[in-house]
Amino acid sequence: MPHGPLSLPARLCLLAWDAARPAAGRAALRPGLVRAGALVELAQRGLLSDVDGIATPVDLDARAGDPVLDGLMDLVRESCPHPWRTWVTLRARVTFDAVREQLVAEGYLRAEKHRVLGVFPSVEYALERRAAVEVLREETRQVLRGPLPVAGISERDAALAVLAPAAGLFGDSAPGRHAEELAERAAAATPGLRGILRELSTAVTAGAAVATSP
């Protein structure tokens, strides 16, 4: 996928900014999904590891070089130990807000300032680069459903194709064995990531069900 500078949480945020979904549901599911993506990227970079089901920093001084990911690393370091599933929702808005501001700075989202009741300042956000998001969406569909061989898919793209369906962004997940192959590909170079993905996907699915319920 030709979206090199975009992190996994940023891509998930854009995919969740889908005009076809009810606005309330989209807004509610985004923080947890984006947080799950950040956790996976930190694990893929070797900065977080699984220790008896707990998300654990590998090196207390290591940095990702990305302000969103580094902010999450600082939060994990400074907090009590928690399972991966807990981190999907625990202060997830902090990570989501940081990703959203990155996307505004890079021109993918547009911040529109206005006043509520003509008095209280507020900001609303809208997709700016819709064509780029549609390309990302179509490429993700091809990873999920299309003819692309799993071995040729990057680990980040495979993780995207695991987490996005967990939030209901593409209807059902990839069919049968293909879903397992994508998860295995995402975890190919990261010990323990297969189990981490399973935990995070379960938490994202539960959050999406709550977000989209009547």
N, C-alpha and C positions, 0 to 999 in steps of 0.2 A: 504494500500500500504506500503511495507516495505522500506520506504525511509525516516525514522524518522528525521534525522538531516537536510534534505533539506527543505528549506522554500518554500512557494508557488511561489514567483518570480523565485527562482532557478529552480523549476520543469518546470515552463512555459518556461524558457530560454532553457532548455534542449529539451523540446518538439519542440521548434521552430528551433532547430539546426538539421533540417531534411534534409538528403542528397537527398531526393526525390523531394524537392522543388528547384526552381531556386535560385542560391546563392544570387543574387541581391535582390530578393524579401524577402528572409529570413532575410538578414541583415537589411533591412529597417523596417521590422515589429517588430523585437525583442525589441527595447527599449520601445515602447509604451505598448506592451504586458507585459513585465517584470514590468514596472512601475505600471500597473493596478493590477498585482498580489501583489505587495508590498502594495499598498493602501488597498486592500481587507484584507490582513493579519493584517495590523495595525488596521483596523476596527474590525476584529474578535478578536483581542487581547484587544480591549477596549481602544486603544490609540488615535484613530481618531473617531470622530462622525460627523453626518450630522446635520448642523444647517442651516435651510433654503436653502439647496442645496450647502452649503459651507463645504469643508473638514476642520474640526476644531479640534485642539488638545484638548483632554479631560483634561490633566494635563500637564502644561508647563515644569514640571521637570521629568516626567515619562520616563523610558527607556525600550526598548524592549530586550536589551541584545544581539542584533544582529547588527553588524556594518552597514549592508545595510539598515535595517529598521530604526536604529537610525539616520543614515545620512539623510534619507528622512524626518524623524520627525523634525530634525534640519532645513531642508530646508523649510518645511511647517511653522514652528514657525517663521522663519526669513523673510518670504515673505509676501506680501500683501495677503489678503484672496482670494481664487480662488474656483470656482466650481470643483467638482470631475473630470469632463470631461477635464477641462483645465490641470489638473495635469497629465493626461495620456501622454501629449506631452511636457509640460513645463520642460525643462532641464532633460528630461527623460534619456538622455545618461549618466548622473551622476549615476543614480541607476543601469542602465544596466552594465556599466563598473565595478561597485563594485560587482555586482552579478557574472559577468564573472570572476573576479579575485578570488572570493570565489571558484568557480567551478574549476579553475586551481589548487588552493591550495588543494582541496579535490580530485583531480585526475580525475574529470569528463571531463575536457577539457585539451588540450595540447597547450602550447604557443610555437610557432616556430619563432625564430628570424632570420631575413635575412636582406639583404641590397637592396634597390631599386636602380637600375642602378649601382649597385656595390658601392654606396656611402652612401645613406640615410638609416639609421637604421629603420626597421619596424618589426612589430610582427603580425603573422597570428595565428588564433586559429582553432583547429580541435577537433572533438569528440575523446576522449580517451577511455571512458568506454561505448562503443556502446551497449554491451549486457545489461547493466543496464538501458540505455535509452530505449531500445526495450521493456524491462519488464515494465517500466513506461508507455510507449505508449500503450502496450496491456492492462494493468490494467485500463488505462483511457478509452480505447475503451469499456471495459466491463462495466464500470460505465455508459457510454453513451448509449450503445446498449444492454448490456448483461443482465443476469438474476439477478444481485445483487439487493436486496431490498433497496430502498432509505433510509429507516430508519437505515440500517446497515452501511451506508457510512459516513465517517467522514465529518465534515463541510469543512475542507480544501480540501479534495478530491472532494467534491461536487462543491466547488468554482472553482477548476481546470477544472472540466468538463463543467462549464459554460463559462469560459474565453477562453479556448483553441479553441473551435469551433467558437467563435466570431472572432478569427483571421484566420479562415479558415484552421486550422491545421488538422481537421478531416472531411473535407467536410461539409455536413450539420450538424446542431446541433442535439441534441437528439430529437427523434420524439415526437410531440404533448405534451400531458400532462406530459410526463416524464421530459421534459426540465423545465417545471414549478416546478415540484416536486424537481428537483435538486437545482434550485435557492432557493426554500423555505428551503430546507435542509441546504444549505450553510449559510442562514441567520437565522437559527433557534434560536441561542442564542445571536444574535446581533441586537438590535433594529435599524431599518432603513436601514439595509444592503441590503434588497431586492431592494429598490430604487437605492442604490449606485451601486449595481451590474448591474442594468439596464443601468444606465448612463455610467458606465465604459465599458460595453459590446458594447454599441452603438459606443463609441469613438474608441474602438479597431477595430471594424468592419470597420469603416470609414478609419482608418489608414491602415488596411490590404488591402483595395480596392485600395488605392493610391499606396501602396508599390508594388503590383503585377500587376498594370496596365501597358500596353505596353509603 
